[in-house]
Amino acid sequence: MIKLLIFKSDLRKPFEPLKKYCRPWLKHCKQSVGVDQSIFRYIKYHYSDRIQVDFKHPYRVKNFKKYHYIYAGTEYWTIPNVHYYKGNATKFVKLLKHIPKRKLLLPIDYMIMGSDKCVQNILLKKLKIPVVTSKCISTKLKYNAIYSQIRKMKLDDIIIKPIPGEGSHNLFKSKNHNNVLTKEYYTSVKKYNKIIVQKYMKNFASERYPEIRTYWVGNKFVLGVKTTAEGYYKSSVKRLPAIIKIHTQKIIKFIEKKYKMKFIFARIDWGYDRSKGYFFNEIEILPGMFVDYYDNEFKKRCTWNVDKLIAERLVKIIS
């Protein structure tokens, strides 16, 4: 019997509750259910004859050694998210390091990469995949030193994001070098490791050129949404541009080789610029799912099935 542990979210309520009528494996659940609990119950419902699956909060697990495989899930347990909610992710990283590497389906180095846009850009440049002009700067430096490095980039418009940053929190935008870096913002990001300063792409996530957020289970494209501004849902992706598919499958193949893992699930986001074409924005290993928006657009039940696909992928990998 294979023993699998899936981490239970630290949040009281699921970030994105799922519709139970679409999922027979949730029929006995009285409370709202999120993606990770649905994955857990799907495996328990369909594969209990060969997989013993537990759904537990990682800090309440007394013995990790009894499990063959451990999956951190899709809803809460990433370094940026824990950092955002707890103010520090050191305890979580320490916990991961105490788990034997062979058991972790998401290796620590992969999770660190998923939390660090600077590392992501370095890797993507090696793969010769277009990325936005950027510079990473340690927040341990004094204000004047950081300000000077930003000025030396000689960019008219910039956007700054802290790392490990969660979603669109603590973003800073500057146009025409007005207030390149305010002292108030400098103080607010001192709790982070570093900041990434990027060229501001004025057409990025616009109505005309929305951001394309692509969801992948294994090397298969399973869902896509277009968003504007800082993540507002515009529509689903009816047809994925061929170049995005080629680039993304190349990224996934590289990740599997570099981190010695089987790729389970992540969202990989793309922008478009008239002079640059499609360019990589970031990898999200704990992405927003847009469940309600997606189902409402298609106006029919059970269209969104990423939870089922992730569960099947997990079963395939551990079997």
N, C-alpha and C positions, 0 to 999 in steps of 0.2 A: 504493500500500500504506500503510495507516494504521499508525503505530507507537505502541504503548502500553507504558508502564512501570508495573508494580505493585511497590510496595515490599515487600521481603522482611523478615520479622520478625528482630529482633535476638536472640530467644530460641533456645536450642539445640534445644529440642523444642517442637512446637506446643502451645499452651495447651489446645486442644480437638481432639485427633486425630479424623479422620473415618473412617467405615467405607468401605473400598475396594470391597467387593463391590457397593455401591450405585452406584458411579461408574466406568463403563468407561474414562473418560479418565484414571483413576489406576492402571490395571492394570499399568503398567510401573514404578511407584514401589516401591522396596524398603523405604524407611523410612516412618515415620508421617507423615501429611500433614495440615496445618491448613487452615483456611478459605481463606486468601489463595492458597496454592499450588494448592488445588483450583480456585479461580476462574481462575487463570492457565492451568492445564492444560485446563480446560474450553474456554476461548476458543481455545487453541492446537489442541485436538482438533477443534473444530467450525468454526472460522473462519480457519484458517491461509491460506486462499486470498486473503483481503483484509485481515487484521490480523496484523501482526508484534508479538507480545507478549513482553516480557521480564519476568523476575522477579528483581530484584536488590536488594541492600542499598543504601540511598540514598547512604551514604558511600563506596561503592565504584564509583559511577557517575562516569565521567570526563567525559561530555558529555551534559547534559540537553537540549541544543538539538536533538539528532537525533530526539527524541520529539515526537509531535503532542500526546499526552495523558499525564498522570501521575496515578496513583491511589495514595493513601497506604495503602489497604487497610483491613482491619477488625480486625486482630489486635494490632498493637503501636504503630504510629506515630501517637499522639496526644500532645498536650502533657502531660496528667496522667500518662500511662503512662511516658513518657520521663523525666519529672520524678521519678517514683517509683523507677524502676530505676536511673537515672543520678545522681539528686540534683539535677539541673538540666536544663532543657529549652532553654536559651539557644542552644546549638549547633544543635539541630534547627530552631528557629524561624529562625535565621540562614540555614540551608540552604534552607528553604522560600522565604525572601525573595529568594534568588538565582535561583530558578526563575521564568521569565516567567509572569505571572498567568494568561494565556490557556491555558496548558498544564495548570494545576492543576485537576483535577476537584473537589477539595475546597479552596476558597479559604482563605487564611490567616485572614481575619476570621471565617469560618464555624468553622474549627477552634478559634480562640480562644473563640468563643461556646460551642462544645461542651465546653470545658474550664472554663467559668466559670458557675457556677450563679447568680451575682449578675446577670450580663448576661442570662441566660435568664429570670429572674424579671421583669426590667424589660421585656423584649420581650413576655412573656406578659401582663403587666398592660395593655400597650397594646392587646393583642388581646382584653382583657376575659375572659381565661380564668383561673379560680380558681387561686391559688397560696397557699402557707403564709406567714403573717406572718413576715418576716425582716428582718435588718439585716446589711449587709456592713461590715467594719471592717478597716483596714489593720494588718498585723502590725508595721509600722514604729513604731507608737505604743508608748508605755511601758505596762507592765502595769496600772498604776492607771487610765490613761486608757481602756484597753479594758474593764477591769472596770466602770468608771463608766458607759460607754455601754450595756453589757449590763444593768446594774441599771435604767437609765432606760427600758428596754423594758417593765418591769413585767410580766414573764411568769413564772408560777409554775414551769413546766417548759420547759426549752430543750434543744436539741441543736446542737452546733457542728461544722462541717466545714471543713477547710482548703481553700484554692483556690490552684493547681490540685490538687485531690485525686483520688485514684484509688480507686474502689470504696468500701468501708467502712473504709478505713485512716484512722487518726488521728481517729476520731469521739470526741466528748465529750458525755456526757449529764449533765444536772443536774436534779434535781427539788426543788421547793419552795425554790429558791434556796440549797440546800446546796452549797457549793463551786461557785459560779457559774463561776468560772474559776480553776483551780489554777495556781500558778506553774510547776509541772512541765509542765503542758500548754502554757502560754504559751511556755515555752522550746522545746518540741518542734515548735511550728508557726512558729517564727521563720524557717525555711527556705522557707516559703510566702509568697505575695504578700499574702494576706488570709484572713480567716475569714468564713464566713457563719453567723450566729446565727439559728436558727429556733425558732418555737414547736413544742414537742414534742407531736405528735399521738398520743395514747395508743392509739388504735385503728389507727394506721397499720401496715400489714404484720402484722396480727394474724391468728390462725386464722379469726376471723369475718370480718374485712375485710382480706384479703391485698392486697399491692401487685400491680397489674396491669402487667406489662411487655409492651409491644406492639412488634412488629418490622414495619418498613415498607420496602418496596422501591418507589421512586417514591412515588406516593400510594396504594399498595395495601397493605392489611394482609395480612401473610403468615404470621404466627406470634404466639402470645401465651402467656405463662406467668404463673401466680400464684405469688408468693413470700411468705414470712413472715420475721420477724426481720430479719436483715441480708442476706437473699438466699437463704434456703433454699427449694428447689423444693417446691411443694405440688401443682400440677397444671397441665395445659395450659388455655388459655382456649377453652372450647367455643363460646361466643357472646360477641362483643364488644359491650359496651353502646353503644347508638346515640350517646349524648352524647360518648363517648370518640372514636368514629370521626369525628364532626363536628368536634370540637375539634382532633384530630390533623391532619386534612386541611387545616384552616384554618392550622395551624402550618406545615405543609409548603409550602403555597402562599405564605405570608408569607416563609419562608426563601428560597425560590427567587427571589422578587422582590427581597428586601433584599440578598442576596449574589450576585445575578446568576449563578445556577448551576442545574443540573438536579439535583434531589434523587436521590441514589443509594440510600443505605441508612442507617438508624439505628434505635435503640431509644428509644421514648418511654414513660416510666413514669408511672403514675397511682396515687394513693391515694384512699381513701374515708373520709369523715367524715359521721356522721349529720346534723349540722347544716349542713355545707358541701357535701355531695354529693361528686362526683368532683372531685379537684383535681390539677393538674400537679405532678409531683415533679421530673423532670429529663429532659434529652436525653442519651443516651449514643451517641456516634459510634463508640466502640470497646466494644461490649457483650459481656458473657458470653452464650454462645449456648445453654447447657443442652442440648447435642446428645444426650448419653447418656440424660439424664432423659426427654427428650421421646420418643425412640425406645423406651425401655423401657416407658413408660406405654402406648403403643399396641401394643406387642408384635408389631410387624410391621416388615419391612425397608423402608428407604428412605423413611420418612415425612418426615424432616427434609431439606429441599432448598433451604435459603436460599442456599447457595453457588451453585447453578445459577441461581437467580433474580437474584442480584446480577450474575453474569456476563452474563446476557441483558440486564439493564438497562444495563450498561456498553457492550455492543455496540450497543444501540439509540442511546445518547447519542452515542458517537463516530462512528457511521455516518451 
